[in-house]
Amino acid sequence: MKRVAAAMLVLAGTAGASHAETATVPGSIQLGPRPFYLVDDMDEGPLKEKLKSCQAGPFEASAWSIAHRGAPLQFPEHTRESYMAAARMGAGIGECDVAFTKDRQLVCRHAQNDLHTTTNILATELASKCTKPFTPASGNTEASAECRTSDITLAEFRTLNGKMDAGDEEAVTVEDYMNATANWRTDLYASRGTLMTHAESITLFRALGMKFAPELKKPAVEMPFEGEYTRAAYAQQLIDEYKAAGIPPSDVFPQSFELEDIQYWIENEPEFGKQAVYLDDSYDSIAGWSHMDPSTWGHGMRELKEMGVNFIAPPLWVLVTVENGRIVPSAYAKEARAAGLNIIAWSAERSGPLKDGGDWYYRSVKAVIDNDGDIYTLLNVLHEEVGAAGVFSDWPATTTYYANCFGLK
């Protein structure tokens, strides 16, 4: 069994200081009650019986279970605490979404311009440096703010505390704006959210025995930044931090929504480019796009494969549809698999309760989603019929449980 042992981790502390800290992870994976709750909530049938038969464990880490921003169902995303929780739940791959600071240091944030919803910046003196300071709601105008990593230096970034991603658009005070966590998430673990640099995430994931799925985020600023920091330099800097840490390319799955980034890595860092993951969001930019009609896609699957793309990752709903009352692979999934592309799906457990058909992530299969246990029905189709190489999850215990039950390493 793969075990995750205690590891020594040197982290840069707040305000530029440094300190040594021990990252202690249990010798065995701990899934907690949620996967068992979900299995109990499933409709009766062979899949439920199969999953129930695995309840005694033991459980081990699996690369099929990919931590999406750590474990943000309950922990502030892209924080040390969130990453540690994901490792304890058996995520075999961890994700640091990569943005850059004013002094061009790489840090883990879901977007370059989300500090106002994912940190406490609005309650600090750094709020004055935000691109758009907090504006309260008034009449028909919603409350707003925009705080970018590029608004502040790394030293300033380190002084912030991570929080659950939320902002109340009806708020008239900063306090109310920040106090907006969805009622199906929790603030129980949000009092301490230790922000991390990309390099620190590399050190932590390696110590925890995890592989790496960094995502190069689309800049919110005009590039080249300050006239000289180019998109290519940004993409190269991400790879350089793995090379500096001595991480083998086979352990790294660099991601981007921008095909130009994937092509850059394929051409300039081919060993890393082999596993570059194209996050396909063409559904959001092409009029008439349909996951069931290849003629509407921006790129054909074989065309992508010929470019050197080996991994493609759309959201859950793009990969499935409903036929005769059951979830089945979509035309998109079939075409991707036929072209020899590895498929990764995102993101399980990103939604609230599924009793009403789920949210955006379930949009193509809402007709057959009516309870939380249906997540396992969907995961089973993604595994056995779509052939997904892995699934991102906001609560990796759920995907780890499935992976262990079906022997997915």
C-alpha positions in Angstrom: 0.0 0.0 0.0 1.2 3.5 -0.8 1.7 5.4 2.5 2.2 9.1 2.9 4.8 9.6 5.7 5.7 12.6 7.8 8.0 15.0 5.9 10.1 18.0 6.7 8.9 21.1 4.8 10.7 24.5 4.7 8.2 27.2 4.0 8.8 30.9 3.7 6.9 32.6 6.5 4.9 35.8 6.5 6.5 39.1 5.9 9.4 37.6 4.2 10.7 35.6 7.2 11.4 31.9 6.9 10.8 29.0 9.3 11.0 25.2 9.4 7.8 23.4 9.9 6.9 19.7 10.0 4.1 18.5 7.7 2.8 15.4 9.4 0.3 13.2 7.4 -1.1 10.0 8.8 0.5 6.8 7.7 -2.8 5.7 6.1 -5.4 7.6 4.0 -8.4 8.9 6.0 -11.5 9.5 3.9 -13.9 10.6 6.6 -17.7 10.0 6.5 -18.6 11.7 3.2 -17.9 8.9 0.7 -19.9 6.5 2.8 -22.8 8.9 3.1 -22.8 9.2 -0.7 -22.8 5.5 -1.2 -25.7 5.1 1.2 -27.5 7.8 -0.7 -27.2 6.0 -4.1 -30.1 4.3 -5.8 -30.2 0.6 -5.3 -28.4 -1.5 -7.9 -25.1 -3.3 -8.7 -22.9 -0.1 -8.6 -24.1 0.7 -5.1 -23.4 -2.9 -4.0 -20.0 -2.8 -5.5 -19.1 0.5 -3.7 -20.6 -0.8 -0.4 -18.3 -3.8 -0.6 -15.3 -1.6 -0.4 -16.2 0.2 2.8 -13.7 -1.7 5.0 -10.7 -0.4 3.0 -7.8 -0.1 3.4 -7.4 3.0 1.2 -4.4 4.4 -0.6 -3.6 7.5 -2.6 -4.5 7.4 -6.3 -3.5 9.6 -9.2 -7.1 9.2 -10.5 -8.1 11.4 -7.6 -6.9 14.9 -8.4 -7.2 17.7 -5.8 -8.9 20.7 -7.4 -7.4 23.7 -5.5 -6.8 21.4 -2.6 -9.9 20.5 -0.7 -12.0 23.7 -1.1 -15.4 22.1 -0.2 -14.4 22.9 3.4 -10.9 24.5 3.4 -9.8 27.9 1.8 -8.6 27.0 -1.7 -4.9 27.0 -2.6 -3.8 27.2 1.0 -1.4 24.9 2.8 -4.3 23.6 5.0 -6.4 22.8 1.9 -3.5 20.9 0.2 -2.8 19.0 3.4 -6.4 17.9 3.7 -6.4 16.8 0.1 -3.3 14.7 0.7 -4.8 13.1 3.8 -7.8 12.1 1.6 -5.6 10.3 -0.9 -5.3 12.8 -3.8 -2.4 11.5 -5.9 -2.1 14.8 -7.8 -2.3 18.3 -6.4 -3.1 21.5 -8.3 -1.6 24.9 -7.9 -3.2 27.5 -10.1 -0.4 29.9 -11.0 -0.6 33.7 -11.0 2.1 36.3 -10.7 2.7 39.1 -8.2 3.8 42.7 -9.0 7.4 41.6 -8.6 6.7 38.6 -11.0 6.8 35.8 -8.4 4.6 32.9 -9.0 1.9 32.2 -6.4 -1.1 29.8 -6.0 -4.4 31.5 -6.8 -7.3 30.4 -8.9 -7.2 33.7 -10.8 -4.9 36.7 -10.9 -7.8 38.9 -9.9 -9.6 37.0 -7.1 -7.8 38.2 -3.9 -10.9 40.2 -2.9 -13.0 36.9 -2.7 -10.3 34.4 -1.7 -8.3 36.4 0.9 -8.8 39.0 3.6 -7.1 41.7 1.6 -10.2 44.1 1.8 -9.9 44.1 5.6 -6.2 45.1 5.4 -4.2 48.2 4.5 -3.4 46.5 1.2 -7.0 47.2 0.1 -5.8 50.6 -1.1 -3.6 49.0 -3.7 -6.4 47.0 -5.3 -7.2 47.7 -8.9 -10.8 48.4 -7.9 -11.4 49.2 -4.2 -14.5 47.9 -2.5 -17.7 49.7 -3.7 -20.8 49.0 -1.6 -24.1 48.0 -3.2 -26.4 50.9 -3.9 -29.8 50.7 -5.6 -29.5 48.4 -8.6 -25.7 48.5 -8.5 -24.1 45.5 -7.0 -21.2 45.6 -4.5 -17.8 45.1 -6.3 -14.1 45.0 -5.9 -11.1 43.7 -7.8 -7.8 42.9 -6.2 -5.0 41.3 -8.3 -1.9 39.4 -7.3 -0.1 41.8 -9.6 -1.3 44.7 -7.5 1.0 43.7 -4.7 4.5 42.2 -4.1 5.3 38.7 -2.9 6.2 40.1 0.6 2.8 41.8 0.7 1.0 38.7 -0.6 2.5 36.7 2.3 0.8 38.9 4.9 -2.7 37.8 3.7 -4.9 35.1 5.0 -6.8 32.8 2.7 -10.6 32.5 3.1 -13.4 30.6 1.5 -14.0 32.0 -2.0 -17.1 34.2 -1.8 -18.3 37.8 -2.1 -21.8 39.2 -1.3 -22.9 41.4 -4.2 -25.6 42.9 -2.0 -23.2 44.0 0.8 -22.9 47.6 1.9 -19.9 46.9 4.1 -16.5 45.2 3.6 -17.3 42.8 6.5 -20.6 41.7 4.9 -19.0 41.4 1.5 -16.4 39.0 2.9 -18.9 37.0 5.0 -20.6 35.3 2.1 -19.6 31.6 2.2 -22.2 29.4 0.6 -24.4 27.6 3.1 -23.4 24.2 1.9 -19.7 25.0 2.4 -18.3 25.9 5.8 -16.2 28.6 7.6 -15.2 26.1 10.3 -11.6 25.8 8.9 -11.4 29.3 7.4 -9.8 31.1 10.3 -6.3 30.1 9.0 -5.5 29.9 5.3 -1.8 29.9 4.7 -1.1 31.3 1.2 1.6 29.6 -0.8 4.0 30.3 -3.6 4.2 28.0 -6.6 7.7 26.9 -5.5 6.4 26.1 -2.0 3.6 24.0 -3.4 6.2 22.0 -5.3 8.1 21.4 -2.1 5.0 20.4 -0.2 3.5 18.1 -2.9 6.8 16.3 -3.3 7.1 15.8 0.5 3.6 14.4 0.5 4.2 12.0 -2.4 1.9 13.8 -4.8 2.3 14.6 -8.4 1.8 18.1 -9.9 -0.9 19.7 -12.0 -0.1 23.5 -12.1 -2.4 25.6 -14.2 -1.1 28.8 -15.9 -3.8 31.3 -15.3 -4.8 33.8 -18.0 -3.5 37.2 -16.9 -5.9 39.8 -15.9 -3.4 42.5 -17.0 -2.2 43.4 -20.5 0.8 41.4 -21.6 3.7 42.0 -21.7 3.2 43.0 -18.1 4.9 46.4 -17.6 6.1 46.2 -21.1 8.5 43.3 -20.7 7.1 40.3 -18.9 5.7 38.2 -21.8 3.3 35.4 -21.9 6.1 33.1 -23.0 8.3 34.2 -20.1 5.4 33.4 -17.7 4.9 30.0 -19.2 8.6 29.2 -19.1 8.9 30.4 -15.5 6.3 27.9 -14.4 8.3 25.0 -15.9 11.7 26.4 -14.7 10.5 26.1 -11.1 10.0 22.4 -11.6 13.4 22.0 -13.2 15.0 24.0 -10.4 13.4 21.6 -7.8 14.6 18.5 -9.8 11.1 17.3 -10.4 10.9 14.7 -13.3 8.7 15.9 -16.2 6.8 12.7 -16.0 5.4 13.8 -12.6 4.1 17.2 -13.9 0.9 17.9 -15.8 1.0 21.6 -16.7 -2.4 23.0 -17.6 -3.8 25.9 -19.5 -7.1 27.1 -21.0 -5.0 28.8 -23.7 -3.9 26.5 -26.5 -0.9 28.8 -27.2 0.5 27.9 -23.8 0.2 24.2 -24.5 1.9 24.7 -27.9 4.7 26.7 -26.2 5.4 23.8 -23.8 5.3 21.2 -26.6 7.7 23.2 -28.7 10.1 24.6 -26.0 9.8 22.0 -23.2 8.8 18.9 -25.0 9.3 16.5 -22.1 6.9 18.6 -20.0 4.7 19.2 -23.1 4.0 15.5 -23.4 1.7 15.8 -20.4 0.4 19.3 -20.9 -3.3 19.4 -20.3 -5.5 21.5 -22.6 -8.4 22.8 -20.5 -11.0 23.1 -23.2 -13.6 25.9 -22.6 -14.5 26.4 -26.3 -18.1 25.9 -25.3 -17.9 29.4 -23.7 -16.7 31.2 -26.8 -18.1 29.6 -29.9 -21.7 30.4 -30.9 -23.8 27.2 -31.4 -21.2 25.0 -29.6 -22.6 21.6 -28.7 -20.9 18.7 -27.0 -22.9 16.4 -29.3 -21.9 18.1 -32.6 -18.3 17.9 -33.7 -18.9 20.5 -36.5 -19.3 23.2 -33.8 -16.0 22.6 -32.0 -13.1 25.0 -32.4 -10.6 22.2 -33.0 -11.2 18.6 -34.1 -9.8 16.0 -31.7 -7.5 14.5 -34.3 -6.3 18.0 -35.1 -5.3 18.6 -31.5 -3.6 15.2 -31.4 -1.6 16.1 -34.5 -0.5 19.3 -32.8 1.1 17.2 -30.0 -1.7 17.6 -27.5 -2.1 14.4 -25.4 -4.4 15.5 -22.6 -7.7 17.3 -22.9 -9.8 18.4 -19.9 -13.4 19.8 -20.2 -16.0 20.1 -17.4 -18.0 17.1 -16.3 -21.1 17.9 -18.3 -19.2 18.1 -21.6 -18.3 14.4 -21.4 -21.8 13.0 -20.9 -25.4 13.1 -22.1 -28.6 11.2 -21.3 -30.0 8.4 -23.5 -32.9 6.3 -22.5 -32.8 7.6 -19.0 -29.2 6.8 -18.3 -25.9 8.8 -18.4 -23.7 7.9 -21.4 -20.6 9.3 -23.1 -21.2 12.4 -25.3 -20.0 12.7 -28.8 -17.2 14.9 -27.5 -16.0 12.1 -25.2 -16.2 9.5 -28.0 -14.3 11.7 -30.4 -11.6 12.5 -27.9 -11.0 8.9 -27.0 -11.0 7.8 -30.7 -8.3 10.4 -31.4 -6.1 8.9 -28.7 -6.5 11.8 -26.3 -6.3 11.2 -22.5 -9.3 12.7 -20.8 -9.5 14.5 -17.5 -12.7 15.8 -16.1 -13.5 18.7 -13.7 -14.7 19.2 -11.1 -16.6 16.7 -8.8 -17.9 18.0 -5.5 -17.8 21.6 -6.8 -21.6 21.8 -6.5 -24.0 21.9 -3.6 -26.7 19.3 -2.9 -27.8 17.5 -6.1 -31.5 16.9 -5.1 -32.7 19.4 -7.8 -30.6 18.1 -10.6 -27.3 19.8 -9.7 -25.8 23.0 -11.1 -23.8 24.0 -14.1 -21.5 21.0 -13.8 -24.4 18.7 -14.4 -26.2 20.7 -17.0 -26.3 17.9 -19.7 -27.6 15.2 -17.3 -29.9 17.2 -15.0 -32.8 15.0 -16.0 -31.4 12.0 -14.2 -29.7 13.7 -11.2 -31.9 13.8 -8.0 -29.7 12.9 -5.1 -26.1 13.4 -3.8 -25.3 9.7 -4.4 -25.6 10.2 -8.2 -22.1 11.6 -8.2 -20.9 8.0 -8.1 -23.1 7.1 -11.0 -21.5 9.9 -13.0 -18.0 8.9 -11.8 -18.6 5.3 -12.9 -19.6 6.4 -16.4 -16.5 8.7 -16.6 -14.3 5.8 -15.6 -15.8 2.8 -17.4 -17.4 4.4 -20.5 -15.6 7.7 -21.1 -12.3 6.3 -20.0 -11.2 9.3 -18.0 -7.6 9.2 -16.8 -8.5 11.2 -13.7 -11.1 13.5 -12.1 -10.6 16.7 -10.3 -12.5 17.0 -7.1 -13.1 19.7 -4.5 -13.3 16.9 -1.9 -10.8 14.2 -3.0 -12.1 11.6 -0.5 -15.0 11.1 -2.9 -12.8 10.3 -5.9 -10.2 8.4 -3.8 -12.9 6.1 -2.5 -14.1 5.3 -6.0 -10.6 4.8 -7.3 -9.7 2.4 -4.6 -12.9 0.4 -5.1 -12.1 -0.1 -8.8 -8.3 -0.5 -8.4 -7.4 2.8 -10.1 -3.8 3.7 -9.2 
